[in-house]
Structures are given as C-alpha cells and as structure tokens.
C-alpha cells in the first residue's frame, strides 16, 4: 500500500490475505443485499428512462441525496402508477450493487404515489397528453343505438351496481344483458376491465354469443385511490378504441375518472347509464299509437276533401239534355237541307242544259248529251251513298255524345247515394265554407227532399265522410 506510514500499520499487515477486486466487490454486494434485502423509500423521481428492452431506469432523490434505481421488465406491468419525472412516490425493493462500476442501486418491485396530490398531478399530466392526441374530441364519439337488443355490462358480479342496472333495464326495455365479471378495485382492475372491453369488441356478428350494441362500464363510489384503476392510460386507450359505443358510469355524480373523457357518454350513476342505453317501451308504444291515430285522421280528411272536390266538379258540368237537344237540332237541319239542295242542284243543271240546247245541232248534242247523262247518273249514284255514310257517322257520334252526357248528368250521382245542398232561396251550395252556423238548407236526394240546419264546428259528433 503506497502512501501509508509503515509505523501505523498493524503488526500482521504483511500477513493479511490480499482480496481480488471481484472478491471484494461481490462480498460487498452480498453484504448489502443481506442487510437491505427489503427497504421502503420515499422520494421524487428523476431521470426516468424507458429502455427498449422493457426495463425502466430512474433516480430517487430528496433534498440531500440521490439513489439510482431500476424496475425490471417483469415488474413494470405491476406498478400502480406510471413512473414520471417529478412524481413523488413510495417504493419497495432491495439494495444491490453494480460491481462493474462500484455503484449501488435499488431494484424496485412496487411503486405507489406518495399521496392524493401526487396522484392528481400525475392524472392531470396524463389528461393533457391524451387531450393533445385528440382522444377527448366530440367528433370521434359514437352515437348510442336507439333500440339496442343486447347490452354488455363490465362490472363486479357481486355488488349492488349490477343489481341496479338489471332492475332498471328490466323496467324500461326488454333486452338481453351480457355481464363480463371483473374486479373494480386494486392493481388487477384496469387490466381486467380493458380485457373485457376488447373481448366484447372481438365477438363476431351472428356468433353463438351475441355482440352487444352498447357497453356499460360501471362501478360504485369510492375514494380517489379506489377509483384510480379507471385512470389507467392503457384502459383509457382501450375505451377510446372500442368499436361498440361505450357508457362510463364509475363512481357517484361528483366522481370523475379518465375513462369518462374518452368514453362516448358519461353517466353520473350506473342507474343513469342504464337509462341512457335504453328507451322506455311504454313511451314508444304510446308514440306509435299517437302516430297511428294521426294517420287515420289524415286519411279521413283527404277522402272528405276529394269527395267535396268531385261533387263540385260534377255541379259545374252542363246539363246532358241541353247538349243532346243542340246536336239533334243540328242533325235535323242538315237532313232538311240535304234533300232540297240536291233537287236545286239538279234543277240548275237542267236549266242550264235547256238554255244551251237550243243553240246546238241535234247531231252535235247527241254524243255530249249522252256522255253528260252518263256522267250525271254516275255522280248521282256516288253522291247518294257518300251522303248516307256521312249521315251514319254523324248519327254514331251523336249517340256517343249522348252517352257521355248521360254519364255526366248531375242527377245521376243522386241515384248512387249523393245529395245536392241548396240554400233556403234555392241557390246551389258549392263550398261548405260558404255556409253559416244555424243556416237552414235543403238536401235534394234522388227520391225526396229534406230540410236541415248547419251546426257550428265541433258542435256534435260527425261520421267519416259527412258533408258538414
């Protein structure tokens, strides 16, 4: 040993066994691990590094000292809080050394926040990070189904929460309920709830187990520490990725957890979540009955309106006898003029022939006369059948017009059960709106006439299709 006064050395120093560096380093390691096999420390995290191999390297510090620490990959998933810079925590583990660098460190096995304030501070930082990623945006939230047939519930199967949800669903809406049992408190809660949400989403349409139309994640009230599993980042991301609309109902109305911000809807209580997820069957039935009544009333009004319009159009048509008489007059006039016209035409031709016959020699007139006679006879023979055909066609059109006029006779509807409405002075009523309450009217039927008085609107019951 250099630099040491020989007079101060023990008498047997020269005979002491010389340790190798490795022997001493590992001897110190065993001594520390035996002496500090379990320690519990409180401090502030710094230099937090998540290595690619899954380990987490960090430092614990207070006002006067700094201690290196490591969380092996197998222990990271079991930590109740995520290691973050500046977070005050309480850790448990064992002290060991790193012989290659003459350093000692703590191998951390558990880690919890040092207090509620530290938990809330960590939660605020996590919320800000997720909000910056857009996980809280209203545009990404899915609408809830109007009438679900299957409701999935993720909660404890033994608490009052599931009984309240089932009771409310049974009262409001008959549907199938699938319960995925999980623990809702403790270190395993977040992982189990996330696994249940993924399990419901992985169900296929039309499979043996029906896929829920909506999910409810529910838990009763509790302290911040009790509800802390629902602030887990991995669980929040699972909720945000759910393809099935999800309602969060964790705690009481004043409790807020991280999944409330990423879920599609937040319910103040588990019972309120059941009400959000389903409609009220009795209210739907009442609504359908109301719509059915309105449909029948509207149909009746349309029929009545069309009937009134048809009667008005019928009254505006001309009388059939008038149209038939006019056509008969025209036909009679044509018949009377036809015979006299033919006779006058023949007489005119005869007169002309007589006038010119005196100036013609018999020898010159014989052939033209014979030819003209033949032509005149041929014309007469063709003229008479042509006129007969024209008269026949005119008669056929007249018969068709008479039939149409008869079908348009305003008196014909009376034989089918309709009636005409006349005022007291005999005037025809064309619109019901022109009548006053209390005004006397006369109803003309096919076989008889009756008197009536107009009632005010709403004055008495009316049958469907009444005129007033």
C-alpha positions in Angstrom: 0.0 0.0 0.0 1.6 3.2 -1.1 1.4 6.5 0.7 0.8 4.8 4.1 3.1 5.3 7.1 4.7 1.9 8.0 4.6 2.8 11.7 0.7 3.0 11.6 0.2 -0.5 10.0 -0.9 -3.5 12.2 1.8 -5.9 13.2 0.3 -8.6 11.0 -0.4 -6.4 8.0 2.2 -8.1 5.9 0.5 -11.4 6.6 -3.1 -10.3 5.6 -4.7 -12.1 2.7 -5.0 -10.0 -0.5 -8.5 -9.9 -2.0 -9.1 -9.7 -5.6 -11.2 -6.8 -6.8 -14.0 -9.1 -7.8 -14.0 -10.9 -4.5 -14.3 -7.6 -2.6 -17.0 -6.2 -5.0 -19.2 -9.3 -4.7 -18.6 -9.6 -1.0 -19.9 -6.0 -0.6 -22.8 -6.9 -2.9 -23.8 -9.9 -0.7 -23.4 -7.8 2.5 -25.8 -5.0 1.1 -28.3 -7.5 -0.2 -28.3 -9.4 3.1 -28.6 -6.3 5.2 -31.0 -4.4 3.0 -33.0 -7.2 1.4 -36.2 -5.2 1.8 -36.4 -1.4 2.0 -39.2 1.1 1.6 -38.2 4.5 0.3 -40.0 7.8 -0.3 -38.6 10.3 -2.8 -39.0 12.2 -6.0 -38.5 10.5 -9.4 -35.9 12.0 -11.8 -34.1 10.8 -15.0 -36.9 8.4 -15.8 -35.9 6.3 -18.9 -38.0 3.6 -20.5 -35.5 1.3 -22.2 -36.3 -0.5 -25.5 -35.7 -3.9 -23.6 -38.7 -3.1 -21.3 -36.7 -2.1 -18.2 -37.2 1.4 -16.6 -34.1 3.2 -15.2 -34.6 6.1 -12.8 -33.3 8.0 -9.8 -34.9 8.7 -6.4 -33.9 11.9 -4.7 -34.6 14.2 -1.8 -33.1 17.5 -0.7 -29.6 16.0 0.1 -29.1 12.7 -1.7 -29.8 10.8 -4.9 -30.2 7.0 -5.3 -30.2 5.1 -8.7 -33.0 2.6 -9.2 -34.2 0.1 -11.8 -37.5 -1.6 -12.4 -37.1 -4.8 -14.3 -39.4 -5.6 -17.2 -41.4 -8.2 -15.3 -42.3 -5.7 -12.6 -43.2 -2.7 -14.8 -46.7 -4.0 -15.5 -47.5 -4.4 -11.8 -46.7 -0.8 -10.8 -49.8 1.0 -9.6 -48.5 4.3 -11.1 -46.6 5.1 -14.2 -43.1 6.4 -13.4 -42.8 10.1 -14.4 -40.4 12.9 -13.9 -41.1 14.8 -10.7 -43.6 12.4 -9.3 -43.3 11.8 -5.5 -43.6 8.0 -4.8 -43.1 5.4 -2.2 -41.2 2.3 -3.5 -40.2 -1.0 -2.1 -37.3 -3.2 -3.2 -33.8 -4.4 -2.3 -30.5 -2.6 -2.4 -27.8 -4.1 -4.6 -24.6 -3.1 -6.2 -23.2 -2.9 -9.7 -19.8 -4.4 -9.4 -18.5 -3.2 -12.8 -19.0 0.4 -11.7 -18.7 0.4 -7.9 -22.2 1.8 -7.7 -25.2 0.7 -5.6 -28.9 1.0 -6.6 -32.4 -0.1 -5.5 -34.2 -2.8 -7.5 -37.8 -1.6 -7.3 -40.6 -4.1 -7.0 -43.6 -1.9 -6.1 -44.3 1.8 -6.6 -47.2 3.9 -5.4 -47.9 7.6 -5.4 -46.8 9.4 -2.1 -50.3 11.0 -1.7 -53.5 12.1 -3.3 -51.9 15.3 -4.5 -49.2 13.3 -6.4 -51.9 11.1 -7.9 -53.9 14.0 -9.1 -50.9 15.8 -10.5 -50.0 12.7 -12.5 -53.6 12.4 -13.7 -53.6 16.0 -15.0 -50.4 15.4 -16.9 -51.8 12.3 -18.5 -55.1 14.0 -19.3 -53.2 16.8 -21.1 -51.2 14.3 -23.1 -54.3 12.3 -24.2 -56.2 15.5 -25.0 -53.4 16.7 -27.2 -53.8 13.4 -29.1 -57.4 14.2 -29.8 -58.9 11.3 -27.7 -61.3 13.7 -26.0 -62.7 15.2 -29.2 -66.5 15.2 -29.5 -66.2 14.4 -33.2 -64.8 10.9 -32.5 -67.6 9.9 -30.1 -70.1 7.3 -31.4 -73.9 7.8 -31.1 -75.7 5.4 -28.9 -78.2 3.0 -30.6 -81.8 4.0 -30.3 -83.2 0.5 -29.5 -80.4 -2.0 -28.5 -81.2 -5.7 -28.4 -78.0 -6.7 -26.5 -76.4 -4.6 -23.7 -72.9 -5.5 -22.4 -72.0 -4.7 -18.8 -68.5 -4.7 -17.4 -68.6 -4.6 -13.6 -68.3 -6.7 -10.5 -70.9 -9.5 -10.5 -71.4 -9.4 -6.7 -72.0 -5.6 -6.0 -75.2 -3.6 -5.8 -74.2 -1.9 -9.1 -75.2 -4.9 -11.3 -78.5 -5.3 -9.5 -79.4 -1.7 -10.0 -78.6 -1.9 -13.7 -80.5 -5.1 -14.3 -83.5 -3.7 -12.4 -83.6 -0.5 -14.4 -83.2 -2.3 -17.7 -86.0 -4.8 -16.8 -88.4 -1.9 -16.0 -87.6 0.1 -19.2 -86.7 -2.1 -22.1 -86.8 -5.9 -22.7 -83.3 -6.8 -24.0 -80.6 -9.4 -23.5 -77.9 -8.4 -21.0 -74.3 -9.9 -21.0 -72.2 -9.3 -17.9 -68.4 -9.7 -18.1 -67.3 -10.1 -14.4 -64.2 -8.1 -13.4 -62.7 -6.7 -10.2 -63.2 -3.0 -10.0 -60.6 -2.1 -7.4 -56.9 -2.9 -6.9 -54.0 -3.5 -9.2 -55.7 -6.1 -11.4 -58.8 -4.0 -12.1 -57.6 -1.9 -15.0 -56.2 -4.9 -16.9 -59.4 -6.9 -16.4 -61.7 -4.1 -17.5 -59.6 -3.5 -20.6 -59.6 -7.2 -21.4 -63.4 -7.3 -21.0 -63.9 -4.3 -23.4 -61.6 -5.9 -26.0 -63.4 -9.3 -25.5 -66.8 -7.7 -26.3 -65.4 -6.0 -29.3 -63.9 -9.2 -30.6 -67.3 -11.0 -30.7 -68.5 -11.6 -34.2 -71.9 -10.7 -35.6 -74.2 -13.7 -35.7 -72.0 -15.8 -33.4 -73.0 -18.1 -30.6 -72.6 -15.2 -28.2 -74.4 -12.1 -29.5 -72.3 -9.0 -29.9 -73.6 -6.1 -27.7 -75.0 -3.0 -29.3 -73.8 -0.8 -26.4 -71.4 -1.3 -23.4 -71.6 0.0 -19.9 -68.5 0.1 -17.6 -69.8 0.6 -14.1 -68.6 0.8 -10.5 -69.9 2.3 -7.3 -68.4 5.3 -5.5 -65.2 5.4 -3.5 -62.1 7.3 -2.7 -59.6 8.6 -5.3 -57.4 5.6 -4.6 -60.4 3.2 -5.0 -61.2 4.7 -8.4 -57.6 5.0 -9.5 -57.6 1.9 -11.8 -60.1 3.8 -14.1 -57.4 6.5 -14.6 -55.1 3.9 -16.2 -53.7 5.1 -19.6 -53.9 1.6 -21.2 -57.5 1.3 -20.1 -58.3 4.8 -21.4 -56.9 3.9 -24.8 -58.8 0.7 -24.9 -62.1 2.6 -24.2 -61.2 5.1 -27.0 -60.6 2.3 -29.5 -63.8 0.5 -28.7 -65.9 0.0 -31.9 -69.0 -0.5 -29.7 -70.5 2.7 -28.2 -69.5 2.8 -24.5 -71.0 4.5 -21.5 -68.8 5.1 -18.4 -70.6 5.0 -15.1 -67.8 5.0 -12.5 -68.4 6.4 -9.0 -71.0 8.9 -8.0 -72.0 12.1 -9.9 -69.2 14.1 -8.5 -66.5 11.5 -9.2 -64.6 11.9 -12.4 -62.1 9.4 -13.9 -60.0 9.4 -17.1 -62.3 7.0 -19.0 -65.2 9.5 -18.6 -63.3 11.7 -21.1 -62.7 9.1 -23.7 -66.0 7.2 -23.5 -68.8 8.0 -25.9 -71.1 9.0 -23.0 -70.6 9.6 -19.3 -73.4 8.7 -16.8 -73.5 10.2 -13.3 -74.5 6.8 -11.8 -74.8 3.2 -13.0 -78.6 3.5 -12.9 -78.4 6.6 -15.2 -76.2 4.6 -17.6 -79.0 2.0 -17.9 -81.4 4.8 -18.7 -79.1 6.3 -21.3 -78.6 3.0 -23.0 -82.2 2.1 -23.5 -85.6 3.8 -24.3 -88.8 3.3 -22.4 -91.0 0.7 -24.1 -94.3 2.1 -22.8 -93.4 5.6 -24.2 -92.6 4.1 -27.6 -95.9 2.3 -27.6 -97.8 5.5 -26.8 -95.9 7.3 -29.6 -96.8 4.6 -32.1 -100.5 4.8 -31.1 -100.4 8.6 -31.4 -98.9 8.4 -34.9 -101.5 5.7 -35.9 -104.4 7.9 -34.8 -103.0 10.9 -36.7 -102.6 8.7 -39.8 -106.3 7.6 -39.7 -107.5 11.2 -39.1 -105.4 12.5 -42.0 -106.7 9.8 -44.3 -110.3 10.7 -43.4 -109.7 14.3 -44.1 -108.1 13.5 -47.5 -111.1 11.3 -48.5 -113.6 14.0 -47.5 -111.7 16.7 -49.4 -111.6 14.6 -52.6 -115.3 13.8 -52.3 -116.1 17.5 -52.0 -113.9 18.4 -55.0 -115.6 15.7 -57.1 -119.1 17.0 -56.2 -118.0 20.5 -57.0 -116.8 19.4 -60.4 -120.0 17.5 -61.1 -122.1 20.5 -60.3 -120.0 22.6 -62.8 -120.8 20.4 -65.8 -123.6 21.4 -68.3 -126.9 19.5 -68.3 -126.8 16.5 -70.6 -130.3 17.2 -72.2 -129.1 20.6 -73.3 -126.2 19.1 -75.2 -128.3 16.4 -76.8 -131.0 18.8 -77.9 -128.4 21.1 -79.6 -126.9 18.1 -81.5 -130.4 16.9 -82.6 -131.2 20.4 -83.9 -128.1 20.5 -86.0 -128.7 17.0 -87.4 -132.4 17.8 -88.3 -131.3 21.0 -90.0 -128.7 19.1 -92.0 -131.3 16.5 -93.1 -133.8 19.1 -94.2 -131.3 21.0 -96.2 -129.8 17.9 -97.9 -132.8 16.9 -100.0 -133.8 20.4 -101.2 -130.1 21.1 -102.0 -129.9 18.1 -104.2 -133.1 19.0 -106.0 -132.0 22.6 -106.6 -128.7 21.3 -107.9 -130.4 19.0 -110.4 -132.7 21.8 -111.4 -129.9 24.2 -112.0 -128.2 21.7 -114.2 -131.4 21.1 -116.2 -132.0 24.8 -116.7 -128.5 25.3 -118.0 -128.9 22.4 -120.3 -132.1 23.7 -121.6 -130.7 27.1 -122.2 -127.8 25.9 -124.3 -129.6 23.1 -126.1 -131.3 25.5 -128.5 -128.1 26.6 -129.9 -126.8 23.2 -130.5 -127.5 20.9 -133.5 -129.1 17.7 -132.6 -126.2 15.9 -134.3 -123.7 17.8 -132.2 -125.6 17.4 -128.9 -126.4 13.7 -129.1 -123.0 12.4 -128.1 -122.2 15.1 -125.4 -125.7 14.8 -124.1 -125.4 11.1 -123.8 -122.0 11.4 -122.2 -123.2 14.1 -119.8 -126.2 12.0 -118.8 -124.0 9.1 -118.1 -121.6 11.3 -116.0 -124.6 12.9 -114.2 -126.0 9.5 -113.4 -122.6 8.3 -112.1 -122.2 11.3 -110.0 -125.7 10.9 -108.5 -125.0 7.2 -107.9 -121.8 8.1 -105.9 -123.2 11.1 -104.2 -126.2 9.4 -102.5 -124.1 6.6 -100.8 -121.4 9.1 -99.7 -124.1 11.3 -98.1 -125.6 8.3 -96.5 -122.3 7.3 -95.0 -121.7 10.8 -93.7 -125.1 10.8 -92.1 -124.4 7.4 -90.5 -121.1 8.6 -89.0 -122.8 11.8 -87.7 -125.5 9.6 -86.0 -122.8 7.4 -84.4 -121.0 10.4 -83.0 -124.3 11.8 -81.7 -125.1 8.5 -79.9 -121.6 8.6 -78.3 -122.0 12.2 -77.2 -125.4 11.4 -75.8 -123.9 8.5 -73.8 -121.2 10.7 -72.4 -123.6 13.4 -71.5 -125.8 10.9 -69.8 -122.8 9.7 -67.6 -122.1 13.4 -66.8 -125.7 14.1 -65.8 -125.6 15.8 -62.3 -128.8 13.9 -61.4 -127.1 10.6 -61.8 -125.0 10.8 -58.5 -128.3 11.2 -56.6 -129.2 7.7 -57.6 -125.9 6.5 -56.2 -126.5 8.0 -52.7 -125.3 11.5 -53.1 -127.3 14.7 -52.4 -127.3 18.3 -53.5 -127.3 21.1 -51.0 -129.4 24.2 -51.7 -129.9 27.4 -49.6 -133.3 28.5 -48.5 -133.7 30.7 -51.6 -132.9 27.7 -53.9 -129.3 28.7 -54.7 -126.9 25.8 -55.0 -124.2 25.5 -52.3 -120.8 24.8 -53.9 -118.5 25.1 -50.8 -119.1 24.1 -47.2 -117.1 27.1 -46.0 -119.8 29.4 -47.5 -122.4 28.1 -45.0 -123.0 29.8 -41.7 -123.8 28.1 -38.4 -127.5 27.9 -37.9 -128.3 28.5 -41.6 -131.2 26.3 -43.0 -130.5 24.3 -46.1 -132.4 21.9 -48.4 -131.0 18.5 -49.2 -132.1 17.1 -52.6 -131.9 13.3 -52.8 -132.9 11.0 -55.8 -136.3 10.3 -54.4 -137.1 13.1 -51.9 -136.0 16.5 -50.5 -135.2 17.1 -46.8 -134.5 20.2 -44.7 -131.5 20.6 -42.4 -129.7 23.2 -40.2 -125.9 23.8 -40.2 -124.3 23.1 -36.9 -121.3 25.1 -35.6 -117.8 23.4 -35.9 -117.3 20.9 -33.1 -121.0 21.1 -32.2 -121.6 17.4 -32.4 -120.2 14.0 -33.4 -119.6 13.6 -37.2 -119.2 10.4 -39.1 -116.3 10.0 -41.5 -117.4 11.4 -44.9 -120.2 13.7 -43.7 -120.7 16.8 -45.9 -120.8 19.0 -42.8 
